[in-house]
Amino acid sequence: MTRASSAGIPSGLYPRVGIFSAILASAGLPLYIHLPSFAARDYGMDLATLGAVLITIRLMDLVQDPALGWMVDRFAHRRLALANLGLGGLALGFALLFVLPPLLAPVWWMLLALVVVFTSYSLLQILFYGQSVLLAGAAGDQHLRLAGWREAGLLAGVLIAASAPQLLIAAQRVAPYRDFGLLLIALIAACALLTPMLWRPRARPASSGSQIAWRRLMQPAVLWLLALGLLNALPVALSSTLFVFFVEDQLQIPQLTGLFLILFFVAAGVAAPLWSRAARHWGPRNALLAGMILAIVGFGWAANLPAGSTAAFAVVCLASGAALAADMVILPAAFATVLGRMDLPEGLGFSLWTFAAKLALTLAAAVALPALAWVGYDPTSTQTPQPAALNALALAYALIPCLLKLLAIAWLFALPKGLIDGRKSAENRSQKRV
């Protein structure tokens, strides 16, 4: 069975794409945003220990993600069952992490819960992004339309998951993170009821040997894009890991943490379909470059903000949120287009893509958190952090991400010509001019 043509995608699938994206969001960036604060305040875990937990889980992904990608390709005819398995595992993991009291030492209990959460998340993400390859095939413009819906839903879910704990804390709930976990479980159950038809169309026969599939994936185009995805994910991984600490200790306005998160993700959600249109009109490469430049211009000056800079940091959140949407819409669509154009295995392909994104988050946590602890920054302390510790926090939160984004821009310019835009997109634009 061949991959789908762009004309054959039922319009009713688009809302379900957004719904499923919203659930995926709960185990992505919001979890990394909340984990440092949750682990320190509820589990009494220091930053260095949390960094070790996160790097342990990502090391597990070195084996797990490729295995999950193979499983998605091998059991392509059972995608609905795989989706339900992943959703059930995600609900269980959130229950272990936020709802149930620890039955083991806190560090081991958190490790167990995060293994369940991230294994389920990996399965769902690989399955979901791989399905977009089956739906849109080699049509780059169609991938961008799907990406607009997918990332708008994803960022809407991020908005809910990122702000809910802060809103529950502001409402003075007795156990805000327990209530947060129950909310996530209820949303997962709703998603399972609303999205079964997403997995029924266009399943293709099981793939052949995994060794052959891996060799086929080792194409220069795939490796170039994976490297760009990793480089481009590092800045947002670092800033999201340190976001709560920066607002609470550098800006000293912890009561506005939830508001800032809402502004950031509202900007991203509004911008996602706009970036999709911009990429179809000007080309994905030009639109992506514009988003990367916006990220630097809108974010770099945050390091110089003094305590109480509410309005200025709100502008930073709006600009950086809009810039993030460009990354989340254009890059996965470009990668999916390459997989579709070259008829490569989508499950294994997106297992590499998700691993690159999670590796960025892990590197950020594993390097930044122990480094800040080494210079004396302790978010659990009731004492005001020393100036040297706050300077290090501002450097890690704002300036280093901008330097990493410059490296990603340099890599974008080094990519082979036409790789991001794709040959079919270029042909379509030429025909329009004629």
N, C-alpha and C positions, 0 to 999 in steps of 0.2 A: 504494500500500500504506500502510495506516495504521500508526501507532506501536503498540507492544505494550501489552497490558493487563497489569496486575500479576499476574493469575492465571496467565498463560501463560509465565512465566519458568521454564525447567527448573532443578530443584534442583542438578543437576550442574554448572551454570555458576558457582555461588558459589565453590567452591574455586579455580577457574581465575581468577576475578576477583582473589582474594588472591594467587595466584602471579604474575600479570602485574603487580600493584601492587608486589610486592616487587622486581621487576626495575626498574620505573620509579624506585623509591626510590634506586637506586645512582647515578643521574645528577641527583638533586635536591639536597636539603640536605647529604648527606654530602660531595658534591663541593665545595660552598662551604665546608664546615667544614675539609676537608683542604687545599684549594688554597692558602690563604695560607702554611701551614706547609710544604707540599710545594714550592711555588715558591721560597720563601726558602731552604730548606735543601738541596734537590736541584738547583735551577736557579740559585741565587744571585740571584734576582730580588727587587728591593725592592718595598715595598708600593705605592708610587705607580705603578710600571710595571704591576704586577698589576691595580691598579684601572683603569688605562687599557685593558688587555686585555679586562677584563670589560665595561666600558662599550662598547667597540667591538663585542663580540659581541651585546650587547643592542640596539645600534643596528641591527645586521643583522636582529634579530628584528622590528623595526618593519615591515619588508617581508616577512620570511620567514614569520612565524606566520600572518598573514592568507592568504598564498599556500598554505600547508600546509592551513589550514582549508578553503579553496576546493577543494583537491585531494581532501581526504577526502570532501567532499560530492559532488564531481563523479564520483569513482570509488567510490561507495558499494558497488557490486557487487564490488569487488576489495579488500575490507578485509583479507582474509587475506594477500594479496600485499603490501599496504601495511605490515601488521604485521611480516611477515618482512623487508621492506626496512628498516624502522626498527630491528629487533633486530640485523640484520647491521651496519648503520651504527654502532650503539652499541658493538658488540664491536670494530669497527675503530677507533673513536675511543679506546676504553680501551687498545687495543694501542699506538696512537701515543703516548698520553699517559704510560702507566706502564710498558710492556713494552719498546718499541723505543728504542734510544738516539737522541738528536736528530740529524737529518741536516741541520738548518739552525741558524741562531742560536737559542738557547733561547727567546727571546721569540716569534719567528716560528713555531717548531715547536709551542710551546704554543698559540699562536693557531690554527694549523691543526688541532691535535688537538681543541681545544675547539669549533671550528666544526662538526666532524664529530659530536662528542658531543651538542652542544646542538641541532643540526638534527635528529638522530635522536630525541633526547628529546622535542623539540617535536612531531614527527610522531606518536610513540607516545602522548604525553599527550593530544593533541587527538583522536586516533582512539579512545583508550580511554574518555575521559570522554564523548565523543559517543556511544559505543555504549551507555552507561547511559541516555541519553535514548531511544534506540530500544527498549531493553529495558523500561523502566518507564513511558514515556510521560508522562502528566500526573499520575500517582499519587504524591503527595508522600510518603506513608508507605513506598511501595515504593522510592523513591529513597533514603530513609533506611536501609532494610535493605541495599540494595546498597552504600551508602556505608559502612556498618559493616564489611562484608566487605572492601571496597576499601581503606579506610583502615587497617584492622587489618593487612592484607597489606602495604600500603605502609610502615607503621611497623615491621613486622617486618623488611622489607628494609632500611629505614633503620638499624635496630639492627645488622644484619650489616655493612652497608657502612660505617657510622660507626665501629664498634668494631674491625673487622678490621685496619686499619693499625696501630692502637695495640697490639693483641694480637701482631701480627707483629713490631713493634719490641721489645715486651717479651720476646718469644721470641728476640731477638737474631739475627733473620734478616739475611743479608748485604744483600739488596735487598728490603726489606719492601714497598715500593710496586710493584715488579715482580710480586711474589707476589700482591699485592692485585689488580693488573690481570688476572692469569691466573685468579684466583678469579672475578672478575666475568664474564670471557668464558665460563667453564664454566657459570656460573649462567644466562647468557643463552641458551646452547645448550640447556640443560635446559628453559627456559621455552618456546623455540620448538617443542620436541617435545611439551609437555604442554598447550598452550593453543589449538590450531587451532580447536576447536569453539566457542570464544568468539566468533568472527567470522562464523560461518555463519548463525545465526538472525537473522531480521528485518532483513536489509539492505533498504533501500528504493531506489526508482529514483533515478537521478542528478538532482541539483537543477537548477533552471533558472538563468537568467542570474545571475552573481555580483553585478552592480550592483543588481538587484532584491533579492537576498538581503541585501546590506549595508543597504539602506534599511529592510528589515523588521526588522533587528536594532537599529536606532536607536530603540528603544522606551524610554520613561522607566523602566520596571521593570528592563530590562536595564542601563541606564546607572547607576541607583542601586546595583544589586548589584555591578557592576564597581568602582565607587568604593569601596564597603565592602570588597570583596576586596583592593583595593590598600592601603587604609589599615590593614586588619587584618593584612596580610602584612608590613608594614614592621618592626614590633617583633621578630618572630622572625627576619627576615632580618638585622637588625643584630646581634642577640645571637648567632646562629649563625655569622656571619662572624668574630666576635671571640672565640668560645668557647675555642678552643685557647690563644690568647694570654692570656686572663684566667686560665685554670687554671695555665698555666706560669709567668707572670710576676707576677700579682697574688696568687694563692693559693700559688704556689711548690710545687706538688705535681704536677709533670708526669707522674709515674709512675701517677697515678690518672685521667688523662684518659680512657682507655678505659673504666674503671669508671663514671665519671660519665655518659659517653655511653650506656652500657648501661642505667643507672638511668633516664635521661631517656626513652629510647625504649621500655623495658619499661613504664614508667608510661603512655606514650602508647598503646602497643599494647593494654594491659589496659583503658584508659579508652575506647578508640574504640567498642566495642560498647555500653558503658554510656551514652555520650553519645547513641548512636543510639536506645536505648530511652528515655532521658530526653526526647529531642526528640519522639518519638512520643507520649509520655505528657503532657508539659507544654507542648508546642509548641516548634518550632525556635527562635523568637525568645527565649523565656525560657531555654532551655537554652544558647543561644549567649551571652546576657548573663551567665549564671552562669560559663561558661568564661572570659569576658573578665575578670570580676572576680577569679576565681581566679588568672589570669595575673599580675595586678598585685600581689595580696596575697602570692602565693607567690614572686615574683621580685624585687620592687623593693628589698628589703633586702639583696640580694646585693652591692650597691655598697659596703656598710660592712663586709664580711667581711675580717678580717685574714688574713695568710699562715697556712697550715696549718689552715684551717677545714674540715676534711674532713666531719664529721658535718653541719654546718650547710649546706654546699653540696650535700650529698646530698639534704637536704630540699628545697632549691631546685630541684634537677633533677627530683625526683619530682613536685612541685607544678606546675612549668612544663611538664613533659611531659604530665601529665594535662590541663592547660589547652589545650595545642596540639591534642590530639585533638578537642576540641570544634570548633575552627576547621576542621579538615581533614574532619570528618564532615558538619557542618551546612551550611556555606556552599556547597560544590560541589553538594550535594543540593538546596539551595534554588534555585540557579542552573539546575540541570538541570530542576527542576520547572517553573520559569518558561518555559524553552525548550519543554518538552513541552506545557504548557498553552496556549501561544500558537502552537504548531506552527512554531517558528522553526528555521532550519538549525543543526543541532547542531555540525557541523564548524567553521563560521565563528564560532559562538557561543563554543565553548570555545577557539578560537584567541585570542579577546580575553581570556578568563579566564586562560589560561596566560601570555599576555603580561603581564597585570597582576601576576601572581605573580612572574614573572622580572624585571619592572621593579623591583619592591620589592627583590629580592636585588641587583640591579645598583646601584640608588641607595645601598643600604647599603655595598657595597664601594667604589663610586666616590667616596663622600663620606667615609666613616669612615676608610678606610685612608690616603688622602693627608692627612687632617686629623691623624691620629695621628702620621704621619711628620713633619708640620710642627711638632708640639709636642715632637718629639725621641724618640718611641718607635720603637725599632728591634729587632725580634725576632731578627735575625741577629747582634746584638752579644753578645759574651761578658760584657760589663759589666752589672751590675745596673741596671735602668732607674731614672731619676731619679724622685723623688716626684711631680713635676708630670706626668710622662708616665704614671705609674701612676694618678694621679687622673683624668686624661683617659680612660684605658682603662676605669676603673670607671664613669665617667659615661656613656661611649658604650655600654658593655656592658649596664648595668642601668637607669639612671635615664631616659635618653632613650627606650628602648623602652617604659617605663611611661607616659611622656607621650604617645607615639604611640598606645598602646592606649587611653588616655582619649579621644583624638580619634576613634578608631574607635567607642567606646561612644557618644559624642555623635552620630556619624553614624547609628548603629543606631537611636537614639531619633528621629532626624529622618526615617527612612524612612517612606513611606506605610504606613498601618495595614494589616496583613494581608499585606504583600509577602513577608516571610520565611516566615510560617506557611502562606500560600497559602489560597485560597478552599476548595479541596476538603478540606484538612486541617481547617479550621474547621468545615465542614459535618459531617465525620465525627465530630468531638468533640461537636457539638451533638446528633447522633443518638444517640451513646452516653449522653449525659446523660438524654435522653428515654427 
